[in-house]
């Protein structure tokens, strides 16, 4: 930074002479779209660490001559540009942004909002969304990516362009939410992260997964930047795991998983009511991803962090049960797959929890998924340093609670099944939280160079699962143990239908049969070759 300061000082003289308004050691940032809210919140933190001043030259795309690409094309000074990735790539093609400086910061889906106090329409399915759009008196959409998607793709796909477009209006000079808040449009269609902070509007929800459109937001350094090093440092800062908490809070998913997470499993990010299971054990997950909170007088243990987008939902669930999110002292996982650990960076940033992971999953967690034997280049997430490496049979203790880590490998090398005992109404129960017994599509059980012992590991896992005493049957996904049905039938009475030793034995037996069938199929296939 020293050298940079000297250059900057030299430039100050030149610029003052030229009577320009911007000081030469200003870092000029233009940002548009969903990442803007996170940038504005993170900026002061970065600014404290540098001697230069950051000037935010634009916070929206603008239109026509005022648009960011136009301002840059006309030579307006800028160092860092943050915008939808497709627009940034165009600026790189046109030579205005350095191609090697592009960093993907976050991804965002599209949602719908209405004026606070008005009834929320149903958008829970594609048909419901279609009806809602047809019935709305007026719709406001933005001039950026989400608006283009709405007018040129979505309404055509739904076959309602002729009815919907005439009552829809593009909002150019302010946020869509502001127009909705004044009652000038009934429905606002916009990036979720731009709707969430808007006062006077109520967020209805994300688009159904089948018609969701995820936009990637990226940052790059301007080709004519005079502060390229500081500009790159700012981008690194915005992309760092430490920024993930703020990014998540603004309704985005930090970092880029190669697989489109938002559309991958529709129920992963669908909220589910938190509830008491038994004793000090609570469910705080979503419809598709299971999280367990074990409370103690000395703080709490949480199992699984899910996707980064789930972290605010986990927090809301913990608080709804009357506990403090910041009291989570220990974070554990079922196994090192993104749907159980991609949110760990954000969760640890927010709570300061210690991360404890089974030995064979540690390299995967600490490489952000790159060391996974099957995925490695997809489903990546922010790497996180593990505080305590666990081994088969290790105990995790806090405030009188004890969890036992059972190595149940195969699905991942360090896949972990957690057991504990809970007392409820004078009775004691054995709890089993299954890591995963599943053979994923594409898994090679025969001649797997990256995981030679995979088949014998699955065998070991089934032996372990069959040996565990189980009263309360739980797992990494609610679907393992029919969470929704059991919740419905046992509402209010813990542990209710979750006491299910028969269901546990049947589940393990069925999964073992599925594994053996797949193994036989792959062995036959490799013998034929
Ligand atoms: Zn998995």
Boltz pocket constraint, residues with backbone or C-beta under 6 A from the ligand:
constraints:
  - pocket:
      binder: B
      contacts: [[A, 335], [A, 337], [A, 411], [A, 436]]
      max_distance: 6.0
